[in-house]
Amino acid sequence: MKSIYLIRHCKALGQEPEAALTKEGQQQAEALALYLQDKEIEYIISSPFERAVQTIIPLSQCLGRNIHIDDRLAERVLSTSSIENWLEVLEKTYSDYELKLEGGESSQEASERALHVIEDLMKRPEKTICAVTHGALLSLIIKHFNADFGFEDWKRITNPDIYLLRIDNDHTAIERVWESN
């Protein structure tokens, strides 16, 4: 059986790739490390965004494991243009997987990108893996394994949040195992 802890980063100062964690986010990262330290994690992979890397540094240091950066875990870009009604547009992307805005990627494209990471992790020899990403991309991964997961569920994903994906031969299960209060 393969276990992959899918983590949404802790609270950050912004949405830019270089946005760091807030002071609260740093405390959350320490709490995540405490929660995960006895889960026998053998491999850590993260989005290149600063807030994702900072989220997993405490666990990396605690376990003495390197953080492997994978650009495919970066947050989904909805559009490179400013969108006033971005929340409504994002909601539409959960029912229309092909909807694509200027400079952005569709749900289908983002999902495929994220699922390639999952496929690559499945080929790794390690049995327990930790992957740090972002809310929108995490929701698309979850939706792949749980078709009922949608926009309203995305809105309930917290900073941070952890979902555990278990894969055993032909059986997969995904469940929320930790959430921020």
C-alpha positions as CSV (number, residue, x, y, z in Angstrom):
1,M,0.0,0.0,0.0
2,K,1.1,3.5,-0.8
3,S,0.1,6.5,1.4
4,I,0.4,10.0,0.2
5,Y,-0.3,12.9,2.6
6,L,-1.5,15.8,0.4
7,I,-1.0,19.1,2.2
8,R,-2.3,22.5,1.5
9,H,0.2,25.1,2.7
10,C,-0.1,27.1,5.9
11,K,-1.4,30.7,6.1
12,A,0.6,33.0,3.9
13,L,1.1,36.8,3.4
14,G,-0.2,36.6,-0.2
15,Q,-0.8,34.6,-3.3
16,E,2.4,35.4,-5.2
17,P,4.9,32.6,-5.6
18,E,7.3,34.4,-3.2
19,A,4.7,35.0,-0.5
20,A,6.0,33.8,2.9
21,L,4.1,32.3,5.7
22,T,2.5,34.6,8.3
23,K,3.6,34.2,11.9
24,E,0.5,32.1,12.5
25,G,1.4,30.1,9.4
26,Q,4.9,29.4,10.8
27,Q,3.2,28.1,14.0
28,Q,0.9,26.0,11.9
29,A,3.9,24.5,10.1
30,E,5.4,23.5,13.5
31,A,2.0,21.9,14.4
32,L,2.0,20.0,11.1
33,A,5.5,18.7,11.7
34,L,4.3,17.4,15.1
35,Y,1.3,15.7,13.6
36,L,3.3,14.1,10.8
37,Q,6.5,13.2,12.6
38,D,5.4,9.7,13.5
39,K,3.8,8.8,10.1
40,E,6.9,7.2,8.8
41,I,7.2,9.7,5.9
42,E,10.1,8.6,3.6
43,Y,9.9,11.2,0.9
44,I,8.9,14.9,0.8
45,I,7.9,16.8,-2.3
46,S,6.7,20.4,-2.6
47,S,5.4,23.1,-4.8
48,P,8.2,25.6,-5.5
49,F,6.2,28.5,-4.0
50,E,7.8,29.9,-0.9
51,R,4.7,29.3,1.3
52,A,4.6,25.6,0.4
53,V,8.3,25.1,1.1
54,Q,8.1,27.0,4.4
55,T,5.1,24.8,5.4
56,I,7.2,21.6,5.2
57,I,10.6,22.8,6.4
58,P,9.9,22.0,10.1
59,L,9.0,18.4,9.1
60,S,11.9,18.1,6.8
61,Q,14.3,19.2,9.6
62,C,12.6,16.9,12.2
63,L,12.9,13.9,9.9
64,G,16.2,14.8,8.3
65,R,14.7,14.5,4.9
66,N,15.3,16.6,1.8
67,I,12.5,18.6,0.2
68,H,12.2,17.8,-3.5
69,I,10.7,20.6,-5.5
70,D,8.3,19.9,-8.3
71,D,7.0,22.7,-10.4
72,R,3.9,20.6,-11.3
73,L,2.7,21.2,-7.7
74,A,2.5,24.9,-8.2
75,E,-0.9,26.6,-7.8
76,R,-3.2,26.5,-10.8
77,V,-3.4,29.8,-12.7
78,L,-7.0,30.7,-13.4
79,S,-6.0,33.6,-15.6
80,T,-3.2,36.1,-16.0
81,S,-5.8,38.9,-16.4
82,S,-7.6,40.5,-13.5
83,I,-11.1,39.0,-13.0
84,E,-13.6,40.8,-10.8
85,N,-15.9,37.8,-10.5
86,W,-13.1,35.3,-10.1
87,L,-15.0,33.2,-7.5
88,E,-17.9,32.7,-9.9
89,V,-15.6,31.8,-12.7
90,L,-13.7,29.4,-10.5
91,E,-17.0,27.8,-9.6
92,K,-17.7,27.2,-13.3
93,T,-14.4,25.4,-13.7
94,Y,-15.7,22.6,-11.4
95,S,-18.5,21.8,-13.9
96,D,-16.8,22.8,-17.1
97,Y,-13.3,21.2,-17.0
98,E,-12.4,22.7,-20.4
99,L,-13.1,26.3,-19.4
100,K,-9.9,28.2,-20.0
101,L,-9.3,31.9,-19.5
102,E,-6.6,34.2,-20.9
103,G,-3.2,33.0,-19.7
104,G,-4.7,30.3,-17.4
105,E,-5.1,26.6,-17.5
106,S,-8.3,24.7,-17.5
107,S,-9.3,22.3,-14.7
108,Q,-8.5,19.5,-17.1
109,E,-5.0,20.7,-17.7
110,A,-4.3,21.5,-14.1
111,S,-5.7,18.1,-13.0
112,E,-3.6,16.2,-15.5
113,R,-0.5,18.1,-14.4
114,A,-1.2,17.2,-10.7
115,L,-2.1,13.6,-11.5
116,H,1.2,13.1,-13.4
117,V,2.9,13.9,-10.1
118,I,0.7,11.3,-8.3
119,E,1.6,8.7,-11.0
120,D,5.3,9.5,-10.6
121,L,5.0,9.2,-6.8
122,M,3.3,5.8,-7.2
123,K,6.4,4.5,-9.1
124,R,8.7,5.6,-6.3
125,P,9.9,2.9,-3.9
126,E,8.9,4.8,-0.7
127,K,5.6,3.7,0.8
128,T,4.7,7.0,2.7
129,I,5.1,10.3,1.0
130,C,4.2,13.9,1.8
131,A,3.3,16.3,-1.0
132,V,2.7,20.0,-0.4
133,T,0.6,22.0,-2.8
134,H,-2.2,24.7,-3.0
135,G,-5.9,24.7,-2.5
136,A,-7.1,24.7,-6.1
137,L,-4.7,22.0,-7.2
138,L,-5.4,19.9,-4.1
139,S,-9.1,20.1,-4.8
140,L,-8.6,18.8,-8.3
141,I,-6.6,15.9,-7.0
142,I,-9.3,15.1,-4.5
143,K,-12.0,15.4,-7.2
144,H,-10.2,12.8,-9.3
145,F,-10.4,10.3,-6.5
146,N,-13.8,11.4,-5.2
147,A,-16.1,12.6,-8.0
148,D,-18.5,14.2,-5.5
149,F,-15.9,16.7,-4.4
150,G,-16.7,20.1,-5.8
151,F,-16.6,23.9,-5.5
152,E,-18.3,24.0,-2.1
153,D,-15.8,21.4,-0.8
154,W,-12.9,23.5,-2.2
155,K,-14.3,26.5,-0.1
156,R,-14.0,24.4,3.0
157,I,-10.3,23.4,2.5
158,T,-8.3,25.2,5.2
159,N,-4.8,26.6,5.5
160,P,-3.3,24.2,6.2
161,D,-5.2,21.0,5.5
162,I,-4.2,17.4,5.0
163,Y,-5.8,14.7,2.9
164,L,-4.5,11.1,3.0
165,L,-4.6,9.3,-0.3
166,R,-4.2,5.5,0.1
167,I,-3.6,3.3,-2.9
168,D,-3.5,-0.5,-2.7
169,N,-3.5,-2.4,-6.0
170,D,-6.9,-1.4,-7.5
171,H,-8.3,0.2,-4.4
172,T,-7.9,4.0,-3.7
173,A,-9.3,6.0,-0.8
174,I,-8.9,9.6,0.1
175,E,-9.9,11.2,3.3
176,R,-9.3,14.4,5.3
177,V,-7.1,13.6,8.2
178,W,-6.3,17.0,9.6
179,E,-7.6,20.5,9.2
180,S,-6.9,23.9,10.6
181,N,-9.4,25.3,13.1
